[in-house]
C-alpha cells in the first residue's frame, strides 16, 4: 500500500537518482518483473485497476526533456530513509492489507489509504509540496485560459502545521467525512447535465462546515502563527509562489513578487483533493462533463484555501477582505457577518491596520525556519508605507539595475496595457553588464481580476489600470512569450519605455529595439543563449523551452 501511494503521487515525476550522470526515470506499472523488459500496463488514471499481477518498475526517460513536463523528484538514500520513517516504521491505523480498485474506493484517497497514518501521508505531501503543487499548476489541467481563469494571477500558498491539522489529530473525523470528500473523478464520461449538478459542491460544503465545527470545539480561541507549518529541514518549502501567465502557470519556492492580493492556507485534506481532482483523476481527453466538473470543483477548492487564510485575519476584517477578492460576485457581496461560517477569533496579535502584510511578514521574518533561506523579494516587495526608490541616473552596478527595476512596479502603466493587449504576459530579459556578464530577469505581468469565479466571462473581470509588473530574478515559466536584450548603457531608455510608454511610434520603436521578433535573424542565437543560461543555472530542473506561445507577429 505504501508503493501504491507513492506511485499514485509520483506517476508524473521525473525521478533522479544521481545528479551525475544526469538521468531521469519514470515510475510505471508493468506486467513484467525486473528480469524482463518493461511492458507498461495502459490505464487512463494511476488509480485505475492494473489487473491481477503487476510490478512497479523504473523506466529510463530517453526522450528530450522539455521544461513544461519536467517535474523532478530526487530518489536517493535520504529519500529512502524518509519513506521508511514515514510509512514503514510507524504503527498503522489498521493492519496493512490490499485494497481493491473499484472506482468509488480508488478515486477517494481518504478511503483507499485510510489504513496509512494521516500524519505520514500529510508529511509526505509537505516534504514534496513544491512538486505536488507543480503537478497541477504545470500539469495538463492548467493548460489553457479557461482552466487557468480559476486562479488569480499571483498568490502565495502556506500550509497548516500537522500538529494543528485536525485530520492528523483525529483520523476518525477523516473516515467519517470520507463520503463528503468524494470528488468528481469517479467517472470521466457522465452526462453533460450532471456537470451542473451541485452534488460535489454540497458535499464539500458539508465537509467544510463539519471541519469548522470541530475546529471551533478544539480551538475555540482560533489559531496563531504557530499553526502555520514552518518547515522541518533547510530544503523544505513552507511557502510557495504561484504565477499565472494567462494560458500557463508556474510555481516557485518562497515568496516572490509584490504583496499578493490573495493567499491560501492548505491542510491535509485540501492538498490531497487538489492533487486527486486536478492531477491523478484528471483526463485531458475527457468529455465536456468531466472537464467542467473539474473546473467547478477547482472554484470550491480555491475558496476553501482562501477561507483558511482569512481565518487568521482579525474578525472585523474578514468579510471585507473576502469581498475585495470577489468584486461583482453577488453571492459574496451580499454576505453579512451573520452569513460567515468562520466566527472564531484569531490568536494572531495585530498592531497595524494592515493585517495581511503584517501576518505574512510575521510568518516570513519570524516564524519559518531561517535555514530555508526564504525571504521577501528585494525588488518587488514593499513593506507597508515603504516608498519606491528614485530612478538611478547611471547603471554601473547590479544594485543600480535592481533599484531601477524597483522604481517601476507601480500599477497601470501604458507599457503593461500594450503588452497584455498583445497577449504578452511574460518577458525574459538579458541585461549585459559593464563587465560583460549578464543579469537575467523575467518581467511578469500580474493582471487584475475583480474575481476569479467566472468560467466564461474572464474579460469582464479584467482592469488593466490595476495590472502590476514583477521583475523576477532568473528564468521563470515554461513558455517564452518574447526575449529582450538590453545593454546597461541603454537601461535609462529601457526603463523610460516601461514607465512612460504611450503607444506613440517613438515608444513602439523602442519595443522593436529591445525585443526580439520571431523573424529576427538573431532569433535562434538569442534562443540558444537563454536556453544555455537556463541549463547552466538550473541543471537538474531545466528543460527545453516551448516556443509555441512566442509573440506570433513579426515586427
N, C-alpha and C positions, 0 to 999 in steps of 0.2 A: 504493500500500500504506500510505503514511502517512495518507491520507484515510480508508482503511478502518479503520485502527487507531483514529484519532480518533473516527470515527463509532461504532464498537462500544463505546467508553468514554463517549461524550457523548450517547447516544441518549435518556437520561432528563434531561439537563441543561436548565435554563432559562438561555439564553445572553443575556448583557447586553453590548452594545457600548459604550454610553454611559450613565452613571448619570442624565444629563439629556439627552433625555427618558427616563423610566423605562419602557423597553420590553424585552420578553423574546422570545426566539426559540427554536425547537427545530430540531435538525439532523435532516433526513429524507432518505430516498432517493425520488426522483421519476422517473417515466417520461418527464418533460418537462424541457427545458433552461430556462435562465434567462429566455429570451424569451417563455415561455408560462406559464400558470397551473400551479401545483404539482398534480401527480397522485401522491399518496403510494402507493408500492408496499407493499401489506399483506403482511407476513411475521410469523410468530409470534415470531421472535427476531432480534436485529440481525445475527447471523452467518448467517442463512438466505439462500439464493440469491435475489437480486433480479431475476434474468433477464439477458438478454444486454446490453441497453442501459439505463443508468440514470445519474442525476445526483444529486450531493449538493447539497441546497438548504436554505436557512434559511427557516423558516416562522414568521411572527409569531404569538405566542400572544394570542388575543383573549378567551379565557375568564377567569373570575375566578381570581385567584391564591390558591390555598389552601396553607397552610404545609406540610401533610403531603407534598405533591408538589413543593414549590418548592425545588429544589436548584440553586443559582446557580453559573454559571461565567462569569467575565469574559473576553470576547474583545476585546482592544484591541491597540494597536501593540506593546506589550511582550509580549503573548501570541504574536503572530505572529512576532516576533523569536525568542522562545523555541522555538517549533515548528521554525523554521529551524535554530537552534543544535543542537537535539536530533536532528532527523530528516533534514534535507536536507543539511547541511554535512558530517557525519561519513561516513567510509568504511563502507559496509555490509558485512555478513559474506558476502553473495553479491551478484552483480549484480542490481539490482532487477527483479522480474518479477511478473506477476499470479499469484495462487494461486486454485485453484478453491474451490467451496463445498460439496464433498462433506462429509457430516456428520462423519466421523472426522477430517477436516482442519479444517474451520471451527470445530468445537466444542472444538478444542485449540489455544489461542493460542500454545503453545510450538512447534507445528508450523506453523500458518498464518502466523506472523510471525517465523519463525526467521531470515529474512534481515535483519531490522532489528536493529541493535546492542542487546544486552541492557541496556547502561548507558543508552541512550536511552529504552528502554521503562520501565526502573525509575525513572529520574529524572523522567520524565513523571508517573508514578504518585505519586512523592514530592511533586512540585510541587503535585499536586491531591489529596493523600491525604485531606484533610477531605471533599472531595466524593466521592471513591471509596468511603470507608468509609460515608459517609452514604447512598449508593445502596442498600446492603443493610440498614443499620440503620433507615433510614426508608422503604425501598422495600417492594414487595409481599411479599417473602419474610418480612419481620419484622412481619407484622400478625397478631395472634392469639397466644393463650397458648402453644399447642404449638410454634409456630415460635420463640418467644422464650425458652422454658424451656431452650434450648440454651446460653444465656449467663448469667453471674452478673449481679446487679442493678447492679453498679458496678465498673468496672475501667479501667485506663489502658493505652494502646497506645503502644509505641515502634517504631522501625524500624531495621533493620540498615543501617549505612553502606555505600554502594555499593562503597567501596574494600575492604570486608571481606566482601562478598557473593560467594561462590564461583561463583555462576552468572554474575555480571558478569565476574569474573576469568577464568573458564573456560567460555565459551559452549558448547564441545563437550560438557561434562557435561550441560547442559540438553538438548541434542539427543539424547544417549544415553539420558536419562531420560524422553524425551517420552512413551513408552508408559505408564510408571508415573505420569505426571502427567495421564493421562486422567481425566475427571470424569463423573459420572452425568448428563450433559446431551446425550449423543449422540442419545438418543431420549426423547420425552416420553410414550410410550404402551406401555411394557413391561408384561409380566405382573406381577401382584402378587407372585408367588413370587420374581421376580428382585429385588424390593425388599429382601429379607432375605438376598441374596447378599453375601458379603464381598469380592467381586471388587475393587471400588474401594478399599475399606479396605486390602486386602492390597497393592494396587499403591501406595497412598500410604505404607504402612509400608515397603515395599521402597525407595521413593524416599528416605524419611527415613533409613533405615539407610545407604543409599549416600551421602547428604549428610553424615551424621555420620562415616562412614569417611574421606571426602575431607577434612572439616574436621580430623579428628584427624591426618591426614597433613600438611596445610598449616599448621595452627595447633596443634601438639601441646601447647603450654602454655595453650591456651584464649584467650578473648577478654578484653580490658579494656574500660574505659568508652569508649575511642576507637572501638570497633566499633559504638556506638550513633550513629545519624545525628543531628547537632547542628543541621541546617538550614543553608541557604546564604544566605537572604535574610530580611529582617525579617518578611515576610508568610508565611513557612513555618510549618508545624505539626509540629515534631518530636515532640510529644506530643499525644494525643487522649484525651478522657474519654468513655466510653460509660455511659449510664444507661438501665436498663430501667425502664419504668413499667407493669409487669405485662403488658399486651397491646399495648404500643407501646414504642418506644425512641428515644433521641436521642443525638447525638454532638456534642461541643463541643471547641473548640480548648483545649489546655492541660491542667493537672492540677487539676480541680475536685473539691471534696468532701474527705472524710476519706481517710486512707491506705487504698487499696483492698486487698481481700483477695487478688485475683489480678491479674496483669499479663501482657501479651503483648508479644513482640517479633516483628515481621513482616519477612521478607526478600522479594526479588522474586517467586519462585515462589509464595509464600504469599499475598501480596496479590492477585496475578493470579488465583489459583484461587478465593479468596474472591469476587472480582468475577464471574468467569465462572460459577461454580457457583451463586451466590446472586442474581445480578442478570441478566447477559446471557443466561444459559442457563435461568433460572427461569421457568416458565409457571404463573402464578397459577391458571389454569383447567386445569392438567394433571391427569392421573388420580392416584389414590392412590399408585401405584407411584412416579411421578415425585416427588411431594411427600415421600414417606417417604425416598426415596433422597437428596434434597437435605438433609433433616433429619439423616439419619445421617451424611452426609458433613460437615455442619457440626460435629458432635461431634468428628470427627477433626481438622478444621482448628483448632478451639478448643484441643484438647490439644496440637497441634503448636506453636501460638503460646505456650502456657503453658510447654511444654518448652524452647522457645528462650529464654524468660526465665530459667527455673530454671538453665540452663547458666551464667548469670552469678553464681549463688549459690555459697557455699562447698560443696565436695564433700560434707562430712559433714552438711550441712543439706538437701540437695536432696530426698532421699526423704521426709523429714518434712514439708517444705513441700508437696510434691505430695500426700501423703496427707491433709494438712489441708484440701485443696480437694476431696477425693473421699471424704468420710466415708460409710461404708456401701457403697462400691463394692468388691466382693470382689476384683476383678482388681487394683486399685490397692493395697488394704490388705494383700494377700498378697505384694506385691513385696518383694524384698530387694535389698541393694546389688548382688548378682550379676546381678539382672534388669535393671539400668539400662542403657539404650542409651548415654547420655551419661556417659562416665567421665573425660573430660579435665579438668584443673584450670581455674581461672579466674585471670585476671591482675588482677582487682579486689582491692585490698587492703582488708580489713575490720578495724576497730578495736573493734567492739562485738559483742554477741551478738544484734543485731537487723539482719541483713543486708539484709532487704527495704527497710526505711525508710532504712538507710544508703546503699544503692545508689541509690534514687530521689532522695535528697537530693543525692548527688554529681552525678547527671545534671542535675537541675533547677538547682541552685545554682552549679555549677562547670563544667558541660560544654556545654550547649546555648548557642546564640548569645544573648547578652544582648539584642540588638536585637529578638528575637522578643517580648520583654515577658512571657514565660511565667514565672509564679511560683506558689508554693503559695497556696492559698485562705486568706485571713485569718480566716475564720470557722470553718471545719471541720477544717483540718489541724492536728494536734498533732505536734510533734517528740517523739521517744522521751523519756518521763519528764515531759513538759510537762503541767501541770495546768490544768483549765478555770478561767477567772476567776470570781469571785463575781458573783452576780446584782446588777446595779446597783439602787440604791434609787430612782433617778429617771431619766427618759429625756428629756434636753434636747438631746442631740447625737446625730449619726449613730453616733459611737463607742459611746455608751451602748446604742443599739439593737443594734449589732454584738456588743458584749460580752454582752448578754442572750441573744442567739441562740447565741453561742459556748458559753455555760454549759449549754446544753440538748442537747448532742449525745451524751449517754450512751445506751447501748442499752437497749431493752426497756421503755420507759415505757408506761403504760396508754393514753395518747393514741395512740401508734403502733399498738398492738394493736387499739384500737377502729376506727381508720381502715382498716387492712387487712382487718378483718372485714367492712367495708362496701365493699370493693373501691376504696378511695381510696388511691392511691399517690403523688399529686402535688397540691399545693395552690398556687394563685397568690394571694399576699397583698400588699395595698396598705397601707402604714403611712403615715398622714397626720402629717407632722412639725409642730413648733411654728410654723414659718414658712409653713405652708400647702402646701408642696411635699410630694411623696410619694416614699417609698422602696419599691421593689417587690422581693419575694423569691419564689422558688419553693421550697416545702418539699417535699423529695423523700425518700420512704421507701426505704431500701435493705433489701430483705427478705433474710434469711439463708436460704441453701440449703446443706444438708450437701454436696450435689454437684449439678452441672448436667448430669449424664449420663443422666438418666431422662426418657424421652419421654412416658410415660403416668402417672407417679405423682409428679408435682411436689409435691402436697400433703403427701406423706410426707417430703419433704426440707426442709420449712419449720420454722423455730424462731423464733417471734415474740419470745421473750425475748432474742434476739440481733439483732433488727432495729435499725437506726440511722436517724437523720434528718439530712439535709444541708440547710442554709439557703443556697441558691444565689442570688446576686445577679442580678436581672433575670428575664426570661421564658424558660422552657425547655419543651421538649416541643411537640407539635403538637395534642394533645387535652387539653382542660380537664376536670379532674375536679371541681373546686369553686373558687369565688372566695371570698376573705376580705377584709374591710376592718377595720382597727384604727386607732383614734386613739391618738396617742402617750401620752395620759394613761391609756389602758387597757392599755398594754403590760405592767405588772406582773400584771394579771389574766389577760391572754392567755398570758403565759409561765408563769404558775401552772397554767393549764389544761394546757399541754403537759407540764409537769414532774410534775404530781400527779393527772392525770385518773384517776378510779377507777370510772367508769361510773354514778355517782350522778346523780340528777335535777339536782342543783346544777351539776355539771360538764357534763351534757348541755345545760343551758340556756345555758352559755357557748358551746358549739358553735353553737347556734341564734343567739346574739347576734352572733358574729363571721363566720360563714359564710353565704353567700347561697344560699337554696333556689331550685330551678328555678321554684317557684311565687311567689317574692317579687315584689312589684310593682316593685321596683327592679332586677330581674334584667337587663333589656335596657340600662338606663342603666349598670349595672355592667359588662356585657359591652363596651359601646361604649367605656367609659373604658379598660379593659385593652387592647382591640384598638387604640385610637388611640395608647396609650402604646407598644405594640409597634411600630406603623407608624412612629412618630416616632423611636424609639430605634434601630431597625434597618431603615431604609427600603429597603435593597437586598434583604435576605433575609426580611423579614416577609411574612406571608400570612395569609389568613383562618383563624382557629382553627376546629377541628372540635368541635362540642358534643355529638356523639353519645354520648360517654362521660362526660358530666356526671352527677353523682350523681342517680340515677333517681327517688328517693323524695322527694316534697315534705316539708319539715319546718317 
